[in-house]
Amino acid sequence: VFGGSAIIAGNTITLNGTDPLQVGRTGITVAQATADIPGGNNILNNAGQGVFVTRGSAQIGNPSFGFTTLNTISGNGSPTLTGGVSGFLAASIVIRDAVISGNQGYGVILSMRSQAQIFSSQIQGNLAAGTNPGDGIRLVLGSSLLPSSASSVSGNAGAGLTCFGDSAAVNIALLGSTGNGLPDTICNPF
């Protein structure tokens, strides 16, 4: 938090906040800070988001460190703290070689002028939770998305990609959005 930085690789981060006496907790929170999450992480079954970034930046899957770039972000979230990866308040996120699956709510949600770039990732089987339909990727309130290599967005309970409130995406064909519960894409490209 507050100007800090972290490198997180080769960890299992699981079951945070699952005690019924605690308020939900995320797997990794980056608040006004920077995180490199090179790879080899399993971020699983946390009561809040798997990775939550607010007013900061995170690189999920960074090949510069010589680790595997694969991160698994699965089974996270609750009806009130939804999502596998969440960017809020001008967050900047790079997602590379990630498997983001089976989270409650959204696979990836970007809100309030947040942005993400996605490379070779799988966003699949995310579930409806509370009022959240289980979209693979949702962009809200001026957020943007740049898919930069072929990915797969499939089997989500909601849409593959949705955009609301002046949000937009480019290169949406690279998302490979198919077989989702709602239309695969509800978004105007740039």
N, CA and C atoms as an extended XYZ file, in Angstrom:
570
Properties=species:S:1:pos:R:3:atomname:S:1:resname:S:1:resid:I:1 pbc="F F F"
N         0.827       -1.198        0.000 N   VAL     1
C         0.000        0.000        0.000 CA  VAL     1
C         0.864        1.252        0.000 C   VAL     1
N         0.292        2.366       -0.436 N   PHE     2
C         0.862        3.706       -0.340 CA  PHE     2
C         2.314        3.791       -0.803 C   PHE     2
N         2.548        3.444       -2.070 N   GLY     3
C         3.874        3.576       -2.659 CA  GLY     3
C         4.757        2.363       -2.514 C   GLY     3
N         4.273        1.320       -1.881 N   GLY     4
C         5.058        0.103       -1.727 CA  GLY     4
C         5.127       -0.694       -3.022 C   GLY     4
N         5.985       -1.708       -3.039 N   SER     5
C         6.062       -2.601       -4.190 CA  SER     5
C         6.307       -4.020       -3.697 C   SER     5
N         5.908       -4.988       -4.515 N   ALA     6
C         6.061       -6.390       -4.131 CA  ALA     6
C         6.295       -7.238       -5.365 C   ALA     6
N         7.025       -8.325       -5.185 N   ILE     7
C         7.163       -9.379       -6.186 CA  ILE     7
C         6.621      -10.636       -5.534 C   ILE     7
N         5.609      -11.256       -6.165 N   ILE     8
C         4.929      -12.403       -5.581 CA  ILE     8
C         4.975      -13.536       -6.595 C   ILE     8
N         5.721      -14.611       -6.298 N   ALA     9
C         5.856      -15.730       -7.229 CA  ALA     9
C         5.904      -17.049       -6.472 C   ALA     9
N         5.344      -18.089       -7.081 N   GLY    10
C         5.444      -19.438       -6.546 CA  GLY    10
C         4.730      -19.659       -5.230 C   GLY    10
N         3.560      -19.040       -5.057 N   ASN    11
C         2.820      -19.144       -3.799 CA  ASN    11
C         1.434      -19.738       -4.007 C   ASN    11
N         0.900      -20.297       -2.933 N   THR    12
C        -0.516      -20.625       -2.869 CA  THR    12
C        -1.135      -19.661       -1.874 C   THR    12
N        -2.097      -18.881       -2.355 N   ILE    13
C        -2.771      -17.866       -1.529 CA  ILE    13
C        -4.237      -18.268       -1.505 C   ILE    13
N        -4.692      -18.765       -0.352 N   THR    14
C        -6.004      -19.397       -0.339 CA  THR    14
C        -6.740      -19.189        0.986 C   THR    14
N        -8.075      -19.215        0.895 N   LEU    15
C        -8.990      -19.226        2.042 CA  LEU    15
C        -8.917      -17.994        2.933 C   LEU    15
N        -8.442      -16.862        2.440 N   ASN    16
C        -8.457      -15.632        3.232 CA  ASN    16
C        -9.892      -15.169        3.421 C   ASN    16
N       -10.229      -14.815        4.652 N   GLY    17
C       -11.552      -14.275        4.946 CA  GLY    17
C       -12.666      -15.287        4.943 C   GLY    17
N       -12.365      -16.564        4.963 N   THR    18
C       -13.443      -17.558        4.928 CA  THR    18
C       -14.016      -17.856        6.306 C   THR    18
N       -13.400      -17.344        7.353 N   ASP    19
C       -13.959      -17.461        8.699 CA  ASP    19
C       -15.238      -16.625        8.751 C   ASP    19
N       -16.378      -17.208        9.129 N   PRO    20
C       -17.636      -16.449        9.113 CA  PRO    20
C       -17.641      -15.231       10.028 C   PRO    20
N       -16.697      -15.145       10.962 N   LEU    21
C       -16.626      -13.994       11.852 CA  LEU    21
C       -15.837      -12.839       11.249 C   LEU    21
N       -15.195      -13.061       10.090 N   GLN    22
C       -14.407      -12.015        9.442 CA  GLN    22
C       -15.156      -11.455        8.244 C   GLN    22
N       -14.827      -10.223        7.897 N   VAL    23
C       -15.316       -9.636        6.656 CA  VAL    23
C       -14.460      -10.218        5.536 C   VAL    23
N       -15.031      -10.389        4.341 N   GLY    24
C       -14.306      -10.983        3.222 CA  GLY    24
C       -12.953      -10.359        2.958 C   GLY    24
N       -12.010      -11.158        2.554 N   ARG    25
C       -10.647      -10.711        2.287 CA  ARG    25
C       -10.233      -11.151        0.889 C   ARG    25
N        -9.360      -10.380        0.294 N   THR    26
C        -8.833      -10.715       -1.026 CA  THR    26
C        -7.603      -11.599       -0.892 C   THR    26
N        -7.235      -12.193       -2.040 N   GLY    27
C        -5.979      -12.936       -2.073 CA  GLY    27
C        -4.805      -11.979       -2.050 C   GLY    27
N        -4.770      -11.039       -3.011 N   ILE    28
C        -3.722      -10.010       -3.094 CA  ILE    28
C        -4.408       -8.667       -3.281 C   ILE    28
N        -4.055       -7.681       -2.439 N   THR    29
C        -4.559       -6.321       -2.589 CA  THR    29
C        -3.386       -5.403       -2.877 C   THR    29
N        -3.548       -4.557       -3.904 N   VAL    30
C        -2.551       -3.552       -4.273 CA  VAL    30
C        -3.262       -2.207       -4.221 C   VAL    30
N        -2.926       -1.364       -3.228 N   ALA    31
C        -3.594       -0.080       -3.038 CA  ALA    31
C        -2.565        1.041       -3.103 C   ALA    31
N        -2.652        1.851       -4.134 N   GLN    32
C        -1.705        2.941       -4.365 CA  GLN    32
C        -0.269        2.415       -4.321 C   GLN    32
N        -0.041        1.290       -4.962 N   ALA    33
C         1.250        0.618       -4.933 CA  ALA    33
C         1.439       -0.157       -6.239 C   ALA    33
N         2.513       -0.935       -6.322 N   THR    34
C         2.847       -1.709       -7.517 CA  THR    34
C         3.142       -3.147       -7.118 C   THR    34
N         2.648       -4.096       -7.910 N   ALA    35
C         2.956       -5.502       -7.664 CA  ALA    35
C         3.317       -6.194       -8.966 C   ALA    35
N         4.385       -6.976       -8.926 N   ASP    36
C         4.726       -7.911       -9.991 CA  ASP    36
C         4.350       -9.281       -9.484 C   ASP    36
N         3.507       -9.977      -10.230 N   ILE    37
C         3.045      -11.316       -9.873 CA  ILE    37
C         3.519      -12.222      -11.014 C   ILE    37
N         4.856      -12.530      -11.053 N   PRO    38
C         5.445      -13.187      -12.222 CA  PRO    38
C         4.766      -14.485      -12.622 C   PRO    38
N         4.569      -15.411      -11.690 N   GLY    39
C         3.938      -16.668      -12.043 CA  GLY    39
C         4.110      -17.714      -10.972 C   GLY    39
N         3.508      -18.879      -11.229 N   GLY    40
C         3.564      -19.974      -10.287 CA  GLY    40
C         2.680      -19.789       -9.071 C   GLY    40
N         1.765      -18.826       -9.134 N   ASN    41
C         0.863      -18.572       -8.009 CA  ASN    41
C        -0.482      -19.259       -8.240 C   ASN    41
N        -1.024      -19.811       -7.170 N   ASN    42
C        -2.391      -20.319       -7.153 CA  ASN    42
C        -3.149      -19.466       -6.150 C   ASN    42
N        -4.045      -18.622       -6.650 N   ILE    43
C        -4.811      -17.701       -5.818 CA  ILE    43
C        -6.238      -18.240       -5.817 C   ILE    43
N        -6.595      -18.957       -4.751 N   LEU    44
C        -7.776      -19.813       -4.767 CA  LEU    44
C        -8.680      -19.605       -3.561 C   LEU    44
N        -9.989      -19.598       -3.810 N   ASN    45
C       -11.013      -19.727       -2.770 CA  ASN    45
C       -10.919      -18.686       -1.664 C   ASN    45
N       -10.546      -17.469       -2.008 N   ASN    46
C       -10.564      -16.372       -1.047 CA  ASN    46
C       -11.968      -15.777       -1.010 C   ASN    46
N       -12.379      -15.246        0.129 N   ALA    47
C       -13.742      -14.722        0.273 CA  ALA    47
C       -13.948      -13.427       -0.505 C   ALA    47
N       -12.890      -12.711       -0.807 N   GLY    48
C       -12.964      -11.520       -1.649 CA  GLY    48
C       -12.336      -11.815       -3.008 C   GLY    48
N       -12.001      -10.771       -3.747 N   GLN    49
C       -11.406      -10.938       -5.060 CA  GLN    49
C       -10.067      -11.676       -4.953 C   GLN    49
N        -9.693      -12.339       -6.041 N   GLY    50
C        -8.385      -12.986       -6.080 CA  GLY    50
C        -7.273      -11.953       -6.071 C   GLY    50
N        -7.357      -10.972       -6.992 N   VAL    51
C        -6.413       -9.853       -7.057 CA  VAL    51
C        -7.233       -8.576       -7.156 C   VAL    51
N        -7.023       -7.654       -6.233 N   PHE    52
C        -7.728       -6.371       -6.222 CA  PHE    52
C        -6.703       -5.248       -6.291 C   PHE    52
N        -6.835       -4.384       -7.314 N   VAL    53
C        -5.906       -3.269       -7.511 CA  VAL    53
C        -6.713       -1.979       -7.506 C   VAL    53
N        -6.337       -1.032       -6.648 N   THR    54
C        -6.976        0.276       -6.636 CA  THR    54
C        -5.910        1.364       -6.649 C   THR    54
N        -6.022        2.282       -7.596 N   ARG    55
C        -5.086        3.395       -7.759 CA  ARG    55
C        -3.634        2.923       -7.745 C   ARG    55
N        -3.393        1.786       -8.370 N   GLY    56
C        -2.051        1.231       -8.442 CA  GLY    56
C        -1.902        0.414       -9.702 C   GLY    56
N        -0.841       -0.385       -9.760 N   SER    57
C        -0.621       -1.222      -10.944 CA  SER    57
C        -0.161       -2.615      -10.535 C   SER    57
N        -0.517       -3.579      -11.382 N   ALA    58
C        -0.093       -4.962      -11.175 CA  ALA    58
C         0.187       -5.589      -12.518 C   ALA    58
N         1.220       -6.399      -12.555 N   GLN    59
C         1.527       -7.195      -13.737 CA  GLN    59
C         1.422       -8.659      -13.328 C   GLN    59
N         0.385       -9.305      -13.837 N   ILE    60
C         0.123      -10.706      -13.539 CA  ILE    60
C         0.705      -11.526      -14.690 C   ILE    60
N         1.793      -12.246      -14.412 N   GLY    61
C         2.475      -13.011      -15.445 CA  GLY    61
C         3.545      -12.175      -16.117 C   GLY    61
N         4.729      -12.096      -15.531 N   ASN    62
C         5.809      -11.266      -16.058 CA  ASN    62
C         6.983      -12.167      -16.435 C   ASN    62
N         7.311      -12.279      -17.732 N   PRO    63
C         8.379      -13.183      -18.161 CA  PRO    63
C         9.789      -12.706      -17.802 C   PRO    63
N         9.947      -11.505      -17.309 N   SER    64
C        11.269      -10.943      -17.014 CA  SER    64
C        11.979      -11.635      -15.851 C   SER    64
N        11.260      -12.379      -15.034 N   PHE    65
C        11.841      -12.946      -13.826 CA  PHE    65
C        12.366      -14.368      -13.990 C   PHE    65
N        12.110      -15.006      -15.122 N   GLY    66
C        12.586      -16.359      -15.339 CA  GLY    66
C        11.749      -17.443      -14.681 C   GLY    66
N        10.607      -17.084      -14.071 N   PHE    67
C         9.666      -18.058      -13.525 CA  PHE    67
C         8.682      -18.436      -14.628 C   PHE    67
N         7.879      -19.448      -14.360 N   THR    68
C         6.725      -19.672      -15.205 CA  THR    68
C         5.860      -18.412      -15.149 C   THR    68
N         5.158      -18.097      -16.216 N   THR    69
C         4.270      -16.930      -16.208 CA  THR    69
C         2.826      -17.304      -15.904 C   THR    69
N         2.545      -18.576      -15.676 N   LEU    70
C         1.185      -19.039      -15.413 CA  LEU    70
C         0.779      -18.748      -13.967 C   LEU    70
N        -0.368      -18.074      -13.811 N   ASN    71
C        -1.007      -17.873      -12.512 CA  ASN    71
C        -2.438      -18.386      -12.622 C   ASN    71
N        -2.908      -19.064      -11.585 N   THR    72
C        -4.279      -19.540      -11.545 CA  THR    72
C        -5.037      -18.734      -10.495 C   THR    72
N        -6.146      -18.126      -10.920 N   ILE    73
C        -6.973      -17.288      -10.048 CA  ILE    73
C        -8.377      -17.875      -10.116 C   ILE    73
N        -8.747      -18.668       -9.127 N   SER    74
C        -9.951      -19.490       -9.250 CA  SER    74
C       -10.715      -19.601       -7.935 C   SER    74
N       -12.048      -19.630       -8.048 N   GLY    75
C       -12.915      -19.878       -6.900 CA  GLY    75
C       -12.987      -18.745       -5.898 C   GLY    75
N       -12.581      -17.554       -6.274 N   ASN    76
C       -12.581      -16.402       -5.367 CA  ASN    76
C       -13.916      -15.665       -5.431 C   ASN    76
N       -14.156      -14.819       -4.423 N   GLY    77
C       -15.300      -13.913       -4.448 CA  GLY    77
C       -16.475      -14.391       -3.629 C   GLY    77
N       -17.420      -13.468       -3.502 N   SER    78
C       -18.663      -13.701       -2.768 CA  SER    78
C       -19.706      -12.779       -3.404 C   SER    78
N       -20.960      -12.885       -3.018 N   PRO    79
C       -21.965      -11.988       -3.602 CA  PRO    79
C       -21.663      -10.498       -3.395 C   PRO    79
N       -20.919      -10.141       -2.346 N   THR    80
C       -20.630       -8.730       -2.099 CA  THR    80
C       -19.236       -8.306       -2.546 C   THR    80
N       -18.288       -9.206       -2.635 N   LEU    81
C       -16.917       -8.908       -3.092 CA  LEU    81
C       -16.613       -9.831       -4.263 C   LEU    81
N       -17.079       -9.420       -5.444 N   THR    82
C       -17.049      -10.329       -6.590 CA  THR    82
C       -15.779      -10.201       -7.406 C   THR    82
N       -15.419      -11.293       -8.020 N   GLY    83
C       -14.439      -11.269       -9.077 CA  GLY    83
C       -13.128      -11.963       -8.816 C   GLY    83
N       -12.531      -12.367       -9.926 N   GLY    84
C       -11.201      -12.947       -9.891 CA  GLY    84
C       -10.147      -11.862       -9.840 C   GLY    84
N       -10.195      -10.938      -10.819 N   VAL    85
C        -9.270       -9.801      -10.883 CA  VAL    85
C       -10.118       -8.539      -10.977 C   VAL    85
N        -9.851       -7.571      -10.092 N   SER    86
C       -10.643       -6.348      -10.039 CA  SER    86
C        -9.732       -5.132      -10.034 C   SER    86
N        -9.968       -4.198      -10.963 N   GLY    87
C        -9.253       -2.928      -11.003 CA  GLY    87
C       -10.223       -1.802      -10.725 C   GLY    87
N        -9.848       -0.889       -9.828 N   PHE    88
C       -10.748        0.169       -9.379 CA  PHE    88
C        -9.976        1.478       -9.263 C   PHE    88
N       -10.609        2.572       -9.618 N   LEU    89
C       -10.039        3.916       -9.493 CA  LEU    89
C        -8.683        4.050      -10.197 C   LEU    89
N        -8.712        4.003      -11.523 N   ALA    90
C        -7.532        4.221      -12.370 CA  ALA    90
C        -6.432        3.180      -12.159 C   ALA    90
N        -6.831        1.958      -11.890 N   ALA    91
C        -5.855        0.868      -11.789 CA  ALA    91
C        -5.334        0.536      -13.188 C   ALA    91
N        -4.112        0.050      -13.244 N   SER    92
C        -3.494       -0.401      -14.484 CA  SER    92
C        -3.010       -1.831      -14.274 C   SER    92
N        -3.513       -2.757      -15.108 N   ILE    93
C        -3.226       -4.176      -14.908 CA  ILE    93
C        -2.801       -4.807      -16.228 C   ILE    93
N        -1.753       -5.604      -16.195 N   VAL    94
C        -1.366       -6.456      -17.315 CA  VAL    94
C        -1.630       -7.891      -16.874 C   VAL    94
N        -2.349       -8.645      -17.706 N   ILE    95
C        -2.665      -10.041      -17.398 CA  ILE    95
C        -2.084      -10.906      -18.510 C   ILE    95
N        -1.147      -11.793      -18.149 N   ARG    96
C        -0.486      -12.653      -19.137 CA  ARG    96
C        -0.526      -14.099      -18.644 C   ARG    96
N        -0.924      -15.002      -19.530 N   ASP    97
C        -0.899      -16.447      -19.252 CA  ASP    97
C        -1.630      -16.821      -17.974 C   ASP    97
N        -2.743      -16.172      -17.688 N   ALA    98
C        -3.508      -16.458      -16.472 CA  ALA    98
C        -4.690      -17.366      -16.791 C   ALA    98
N        -5.045      -18.192      -15.823 N   VAL    99
C        -6.287      -18.956      -15.868 CA  VAL    99
C        -7.173      -18.358      -14.776 C   VAL    99
N        -8.239      -17.677      -15.210 N   ILE   100
C        -9.154      -16.979      -14.295 CA  ILE   100
C       -10.499      -17.688      -14.431 C   ILE   100
N       -10.812      -18.563      -13.472 N   SER   101
C       -11.978      -19.428      -13.661 CA  SER   101
C       -12.739      -19.660      -12.361 C   SER   101
N       -14.043      -19.906      -12.520 N   GLY   102
C       -14.875      -20.315      -11.404 CA  GLY   102
C       -14.991      -19.310      -10.273 C   GLY   102
N       -14.729      -18.047      -10.550 N   ASN   103
C       -14.878      -17.008       -9.528 CA  ASN   103
C       -16.340      -16.599       -9.434 C   ASN   103
N       -16.770      -16.117       -8.272 N   GLN   104
C       -18.130      -15.621       -8.109 CA  GLN   104
C       -18.186      -14.188       -8.621 C   GLN   104
N       -19.107      -13.942       -9.525 N   GLY   105
C       -19.208      -12.624      -10.147 CA  GLY   105
C       -18.381      -12.604      -11.413 C   GLY   105
N       -17.564      -11.616      -11.579 N   TYR   106
C       -16.827      -11.417      -12.818 CA  TYR   106
C       -15.483      -12.134      -12.801 C   TYR   106
N       -15.024      -12.537      -13.992 N   GLY   107
C       -13.653      -13.016      -14.104 CA  GLY   107
C       -12.707      -11.847      -13.923 C   GLY   107
N       -12.934      -10.785      -14.729 N   VAL   108
C       -12.157       -9.542      -14.648 CA  VAL   108
C       -13.146       -8.391      -14.665 C   VAL   108
N       -13.021       -7.455      -13.728 N   ILE   109
C       -13.836       -6.239      -13.755 CA  ILE   109
C       -12.919       -5.034      -13.592 C   ILE   109
N       -13.113       -4.056      -14.466 N   LEU   110
C       -12.371       -2.792      -14.415 CA  LEU   110
C       -13.380       -1.674      -14.254 C   LEU   110
N       -13.148       -0.795      -13.269 N   SER   111
C       -14.109        0.252      -12.977 CA  SER   111
C       -13.415        1.584      -12.724 C   SER   111
N       -14.110        2.653      -13.062 N   MET   112
C       -13.676        4.024      -12.796 CA  MET   112
C       -12.310        4.332      -13.415 C   MET   112
N       -12.287        4.288      -14.752 N   ARG   113
C       -11.111        4.640      -15.559 CA  ARG   113
C        -9.904        3.737      -15.330 C   ARG   113
N       -10.166        2.477      -15.084 N   SER   114
C        -9.089        1.497      -14.987 CA  SER   114
C        -8.815        0.936      -16.374 C   SER   114
N        -7.647        0.334      -16.537 N   GLN   115
C        -7.284       -0.215      -17.837 CA  GLN   115
C        -6.539       -1.530      -17.664 C   GLN   115
N        -6.673       -2.392      -18.682 N   ALA   116
C        -5.946       -3.663      -18.646 CA  ALA   116
C        -5.513       -4.045      -20.043 C   ALA   116
N        -4.434       -4.790      -20.089 N   GLN   117
C        -3.937       -5.409      -21.308 CA  GLN   117
C        -3.898       -6.908      -21.027 C   GLN   117
N        -4.418       -7.714      -21.952 N   ILE   118
C        -4.505       -9.156      -21.743 CA  ILE   118
C        -3.755       -9.887      -22.845 C   ILE   118
N        -2.908      -10.849      -22.412 N   PHE   119
C        -2.153      -11.704      -23.323 CA  PHE   119
C        -2.451      -13.167      -22.993 C   PHE   119
N        -2.778      -13.971      -23.964 N   SER   120
C        -2.808      -15.441      -23.856 CA  SER   120
C        -3.377      -15.961      -22.544 C   SER   120
N        -4.558      -15.533      -22.180 N   SER   121
C        -5.172      -15.949      -20.917 CA  SER   121
C        -6.493      -16.653      -21.163 C   SER   121
N        -6.931      -17.412      -20.165 N   GLN   122
C        -8.224      -18.095      -20.213 CA  GLN   122
C        -9.112      -17.532      -19.105 C   GLN   122
N       -10.266      -17.007      -19.516 N   ILE   123
C       -11.227      -16.462      -18.558 CA  ILE   123
C       -12.503      -17.267      -18.778 C   ILE   123
N       -12.761      -18.193      -17.870 N   GLN   124
C       -13.811      -19.175      -18.158 CA  GLN   124
C       -14.570      -19.611      -16.912 C   GLN   124
N       -15.831      -19.961      -17.128 N   GLY   125
C       -16.641      -20.570      -16.087 CA  GLY   125
C       -16.869      -19.723      -14.851 C   GLY   125
N       -16.829      -18.399      -14.990 N   ASN   126
C       -17.116      -17.537      -13.843 CA  ASN   126
C       -18.623      -17.521      -13.607 C   ASN   126
N       -19.027      -17.404      -12.356 N   LEU   127
C       -20.395      -17.679      -11.933 CA  LEU   127
C       -21.162      -16.426      -11.531 C   LEU   127
N       -22.473      -16.469      -11.696 N   ALA   128
C       -23.315      -15.387      -11.201 CA  ALA   128
C       -23.263      -15.370       -9.676 C   ALA   128
N       -23.266      -14.155       -9.097 N   ALA   129
C       -23.245      -14.015       -7.640 CA  ALA   129
C       -23.970      -12.733       -7.270 C   ALA   129
N       -24.971      -12.833       -6.429 N   GLY   130
C       -25.755      -11.651       -6.058 CA  GLY   130
C       -26.370      -11.044       -7.309 C   GLY   130
N       -26.171       -9.756       -7.522 N   THR   131
C       -26.700       -9.090       -8.719 CA  THR   131
C       -25.712       -9.138       -9.887 C   THR   131
N       -24.578       -9.785       -9.718 N   ASN   132
C       -23.570       -9.855      -10.769 CA  ASN   132
C       -23.798      -11.091      -11.626 C   ASN   132
N       -23.905      -10.909      -12.940 N   PRO   133
C       -24.302      -12.013      -13.808 CA  PRO   133
C       -23.211      -13.036      -14.109 C   PRO   133
N       -21.976      -12.790      -13.712 N   GLY   134
C       -20.918      -13.738      -14.024 CA  GLY   134
C       -20.284      -13.506      -15.378 C   GLY   134
N       -20.136      -12.219      -15.770 N   ASP   135
C       -19.469      -11.902      -17.038 CA  ASP   135
C       -18.007      -12.335      -16.976 C   ASP   135
N       -17.463      -12.710      -18.125 N   GLY   136
C       -16.039      -12.995      -18.199 CA  GLY   136
C       -15.242      -11.738      -17.913 C   GLY   136
N       -15.558      -10.655      -18.648 N   ILE   137
C       -14.890       -9.360      -18.473 CA  ILE   137
C       -15.955       -8.271      -18.483 C   ILE   137
N       -15.898       -7.360      -17.515 N   ARG   138
C       -16.824       -6.217      -17.483 CA  ARG   138
C       -16.016       -4.939      -17.313 C   ARG   138
N       -16.311       -3.945      -18.178 N   LEU   139
C       -15.678       -2.625      -18.134 CA  LEU   139
C       -16.743       -1.615      -17.750 C   LEU   139
N       -16.452       -0.775      -16.736 N   VAL   140
C       -17.448        0.139      -16.200 CA  VAL   140
C       -16.837        1.531      -16.024 C   VAL   140
N       -17.615        2.573      -16.309 N   LEU   141
C       -17.280        3.958      -15.997 CA  LEU   141
C       -15.921        4.402      -16.547 C   LEU   141
N       -15.797        4.363      -17.872 N   GLY   142
C       -14.620        4.906      -18.532 CA  GLY   142
C       -13.404        4.006      -18.524 C   GLY   142
N       -13.573        2.725      -18.343 N   SER   143
C       -12.440        1.789      -18.330 CA  SER   143
C       -12.162        1.268      -19.733 C   SER   143
N       -10.961        0.722      -19.937 N   SER   144
C       -10.588        0.256      -21.268 CA  SER   144
C        -9.802       -1.046      -21.208 C   SER   144
N        -9.863       -1.787      -22.324 N   LEU   145
C        -9.226       -3.088      -22.427 CA  LEU   145
C        -8.516       -3.208      -23.763 C   LEU   145
N        -7.288       -3.750      -23.731 N   LEU   146
C        -6.517       -4.021      -24.941 CA  LEU   146
C        -6.057       -5.470      -24.920 C   LEU   146
N        -6.797       -6.379      -25.583 N   PRO   147
C        -6.270       -7.730      -25.767 CA  PRO   147
C        -5.120       -7.668      -26.779 C   PRO   147
N        -3.975       -8.262      -26.432 N   SER   148
C        -2.795       -8.133      -27.284 CA  SER   148
C        -2.349       -9.443      -27.916 C   SER   148
N        -2.919      -10.558      -27.509 N   SER   149
C        -2.695      -11.835      -28.181 CA  SER   149
C        -3.903      -12.711      -27.900 C   SER   149
N        -4.027      -13.807      -28.637 N   ALA   150
C        -5.216      -14.647      -28.545 CA  ALA   150
C        -5.424      -15.167      -27.132 C   ALA   150
N        -6.645      -15.008      -26.645 N   SER   151
C        -7.066      -15.502      -25.347 CA  SER   151
C        -8.364      -16.261      -25.534 C   SER   151
N        -8.937      -16.758      -24.452 N   SER   152
C       -10.202      -17.477      -24.505 CA  SER   152
C       -11.102      -16.968      -23.388 C   SER   152
N       -12.292      -16.504      -23.766 N   VAL   153
C       -13.301      -16.071      -22.798 CA  VAL   153
C       -14.530      -16.929      -23.075 C   VAL   153
N       -14.742      -17.959      -22.259 N   SER   154
C       -15.784      -18.930      -22.596 CA  SER   154
C       -16.444      -19.519      -21.355 C   SER   154
N       -17.687      -19.970      -21.552 N   GLY   155
C       -18.404      -20.695      -20.515 CA  GLY   155
C       -18.732      -19.899      -19.268 C   GLY   155
N       -18.706      -18.581      -19.358 N   ASN   156
C       -19.076      -17.744      -18.221 CA  ASN   156
C       -20.593      -17.661      -18.122 C   ASN   156
N       -21.130      -17.503      -16.912 N   ALA   157
C       -22.575      -17.446      -16.731 CA  ALA   157
C       -23.190      -16.236      -17.430 C   ALA   157
N       -22.477      -15.114      -17.447 N   GLY   158
C       -22.961      -13.897      -18.103 CA  GLY   158
C       -22.365      -13.774      -19.500 C   GLY   158
N       -22.143      -12.530      -19.916 N   ALA   159
C       -21.558      -12.258      -21.234 CA  ALA   159
C       -20.051      -12.497      -21.214 C   ALA   159
N       -19.472      -12.639      -22.378 N   GLY   160
C       -18.022      -12.735      -22.463 CA  GLY   160
C       -17.382      -11.406      -22.120 C   GLY   160
N       -17.879      -10.312      -22.733 N   LEU   161
C       -17.355       -8.958      -22.517 CA  LEU   161
C       -18.512       -7.980      -22.508 C   LEU   161
N       -18.605       -7.150      -21.463 N   THR   162
C       -19.593       -6.070      -21.422 CA  THR   162
C       -18.892       -4.756      -21.115 C   THR   162
N       -19.436       -3.675      -21.691 N   CYS   163
C       -18.906       -2.324      -21.471 CA  CYS   163
C       -20.054       -1.393      -21.119 C   CYS   163
N       -19.875       -0.589      -20.088 N   PHE   164
C       -20.875        0.387      -19.681 CA  PHE   164
C       -20.206        1.717      -19.356 C   PHE   164
N       -20.940        2.814      -19.518 N   GLY   165
C       -20.487        4.131      -19.078 CA  GLY   165
C       -19.202        4.595      -19.718 C   GLY   165
N       -19.204        4.752      -21.051 N   ASP   166
C       -18.046        5.251      -21.808 CA  ASP   166
C       -16.822        4.350      -21.720 C   ASP   166
N       -17.003        3.085      -21.498 N   SER   167
C       -15.905        2.127      -21.520 CA  SER   167
C       -15.808        1.514      -22.909 C   SER   167
N       -14.629        1.028      -23.261 N   ALA   168
C       -14.456        0.465      -24.603 CA  ALA   168
C       -13.294       -0.511      -24.639 C   ALA   168
N       -13.270       -1.311      -25.691 N   ALA   169
C       -12.206       -2.284      -25.902 CA  ALA   169
C       -11.819       -2.279      -27.376 C   ALA   169
N       -10.561       -2.624      -27.649 N   VAL   170
C       -10.088       -2.795      -29.030 CA  VAL   170
C        -9.672       -4.249      -29.200 C   VAL   170
N        -9.484       -4.666      -30.445 N   ASN   171
C        -9.016       -6.024      -30.762 CA  ASN   171
C        -9.849       -7.110      -30.090 C   ASN   171
N       -11.169       -6.909      -29.989 N   ILE   172
C       -11.979       -7.861      -29.223 CA  ILE   172
C       -12.026       -9.246      -29.865 C   ILE   172
N       -11.705       -9.357      -31.145 N   ALA   173
C       -11.651      -10.681      -31.770 CA  ALA   173
C       -10.577      -11.549      -31.112 C   ALA   173
N        -9.527      -10.935      -30.559 N   LEU   174
C        -8.464      -11.695      -29.903 CA  LEU   174
C        -8.910      -12.337      -28.591 C   LEU   174
N       -10.076      -11.941      -28.071 N   LEU   175
C       -10.566      -12.538      -26.830 CA  LEU   175
C       -11.110      -13.947      -27.041 C   LEU   175
N       -11.476      -14.294      -28.263 N   GLY   176
C       -12.019      -15.623      -28.513 CA  GLY   176
C       -13.227      -15.915      -27.652 C   GLY   176
N       -14.147      -14.965      -27.586 N   SER   177
C       -15.311      -15.059      -26.717 CA  SER   177
C       -16.379      -15.955      -27.349 C   SER   177
N       -16.636      -17.116      -26.716 N   THR   178
C       -17.643      -18.058      -27.222 CA  THR   178
C       -18.304      -18.806      -26.073 C   THR   178
N       -19.532      -19.237      -26.310 N   GLY   179
C       -20.220      -20.136      -25.391 CA  GLY   179
C       -20.524      -19.572      -24.019 C   GLY   179
N       -20.718      -18.280      -23.934 N   ASN   180
C       -21.075      -17.657      -22.660 CA  ASN   180
C       -22.592      -17.635      -22.507 C   ASN   180
N       -23.092      -17.444      -21.267 N   GLY   181
C       -24.522      -17.515      -20.991 CA  GLY   181
C       -25.334      -16.392      -21.593 C   GLY   181
N       -24.739      -15.212      -21.764 N   LEU   182
C       -25.380      -14.077      -22.413 CA  LEU   182
C       -24.621      -13.826      -23.713 C   LEU   182
N       -24.999      -12.829      -24.507 N   PRO   183
C       -24.238      -12.593      -25.732 CA  PRO   183
C       -22.738      -12.503      -25.440 C   PRO   183
N       -21.950      -12.990      -26.381 N   ASP   184
C       -20.511      -13.027      -26.157 CA  ASP   184
C       -19.906      -11.652      -25.970 C   ASP   184
N       -20.433      -10.642      -26.690 N   THR   185
C       -19.887       -9.297      -26.572 CA  THR   185
C       -21.026       -8.285      -26.535 C   THR   185
N       -21.051       -7.471      -25.479 N   ILE   186
C       -21.987       -6.347      -25.364 CA  ILE   186
C       -21.091       -5.126      -25.143 C   ILE   186
N       -20.472       -4.656      -26.216 N   CYS   187
C       -19.451       -3.618      -26.074 CA  CYS   187
C       -19.221       -2.955      -27.422 C   CYS   187
N       -19.046       -1.652      -27.420 N   ASN   188
C       -18.674       -0.944      -28.644 CA  ASN   188
C       -17.154       -0.838      -28.711 C   ASN   188
N       -16.535       -1.388      -29.765 N   PRO   189
C       -15.090       -1.242      -29.884 CA  PRO   189
C       -14.728        0.200      -30.215 C   PRO   189
N       -13.467        0.575      -29.940 N   PHE   190
C       -12.986        1.914      -30.318 CA  PHE   190
C       -13.124        2.073      -31.813 C   PHE   190
